[in-house]
Amino acid sequence: MEILKFTGVCLITDDVISLMDFYKNLLQVEAVGDEVTARLGVEGSYHIDICSKQGMENLVPGSTSEIGHGGCTLEFEVDNVDEEYERLKSQNIKFIKLPSTYPWGRRSFWIQDLDGNIVNIFTNVNMGIA
């Protein structure tokens, strides 16, 4: 049986440049692209692609007829979620959940990208559970 290897995600949008700039700033990574497609490298061998809705339609007509925007959650782990919150709160970013600690050992906050996707930024914390 073939094992599928996850390599990345593609966000479909009406504004590739703005969404690319949002994630480039958020993740502090390089990005390459134009108004049709963009790619951001993230840690490891993963990537985030951003493609225009029209670009997807040009590849496969009808492929985006049933999709909307803002339908996923992306998660990013950081060493210190509170420091990351401080870095981002002075920027024009929509926070939808302030930093909170949960019993399962995660401290996180949520922001929303320009298309409404949720971005969960978190740190795993020691909750004294053996």
N, C-alpha and C positions, 0 to 999 in steps of 0.2 A: 504494500500500500504506500503510495506517495504521500509524503508529509508536506503540507503547504507551509511555506516560510513567509511570515509577515515581513514586508520591507518598507511599507509606508502607507500614506493616505493621500487622497486627492480631494481637495475641496473645490466644489463647483460654485462659481460666483458670476455676477454681472460686472464686477470691478476687480480684475486681477491685480492691477497695480496697487490699489489702496490696500487690499487684503495682504498682498506680498509685503508691503511696507509695514503693516501692522505686525505681522509675524516676524519679520526681520528685526524690528525694534524689540519686540517682546522677547524673542529667543536670543538676540544678540548674535546672529549668524549672518553669513553671506547669502545672497539670493541672486539668481539669474533668471531673466525672463522678460516678457513684454506684455502687451495688453491681452494676449491670447493664452499664454501658459507661463508658469514660473515654477522654480524648484528651490527649496530651502533644504540644506543639509542639516541634520540634527545628529546628536551624539550616536556613535556606532555607525552602522551601515544603513540607517533609516533615512527617510526623506519625507518632506511634505511637498506635494505638488498642488498647484492652484491652477485651475483651468477655467476659461470662460465658458459660460453655458453655450454660446454660439460655437466655440471651438469644439466642444463635445458633440454638438449637433452636426458639425461638419464631418466629424469622424464617423458617427453613427446616427443618421437621421432618426428622430423620435426617441433617442436615448434619454433625454432629460424631460420628457413630457409629464412624467409623474413625480418629479422631485421638487422639493422646495429648498429653501435656504435655512440654515440654522438648525439642522436636524441631528447634530452629533455633539459629543463631548470629547475634547482632547485633554489628556492628562500629562503633566510634566512634573517630574520630581526635582526638587532643588535641595541644597544642603540646609538652607535656613529660610523657611517660608516667611518669617517676619521681616527679614532683611529684603527679600524679594518684594513683599508688599510695600515696604517703605520706598523702594526704588520706583515702583510703578504708580504709586498713588499720586505723584505729582504730574503724571502724564494724563493725556486725554483718553482715559480708559474707563469703560463702564464696569464697575464692580457690582456684582449681584449677590455675593456672599462674602462677608468680612472674615478674617482669619478666625478659625474655630478649631478646637481639638475634640476628637471623637474617641469613644471608648475602645475602638478597634485599633488604635495606635496611629492615627493619622491626623496631622494638623494641616488645614488647607484653607484657601480662599478661591473664589470663582470670579472670573471676569467673562465678559461677552465680547466676541470679535465683531467686526463690522457687519457680518451677515447673521448674527444672532447665535452662532455656535458657542457653547460653553467651553471655557478653558479652565480646568481645575489645576491649580498649582499647589503642590503639597510637599510635606516633609513627613517621613515616618518618624514617630517619636516613641521612646521607651515608656510604656505605660505600667511598668512593674509586673508585666505578665510573663511568667516563665514558660 
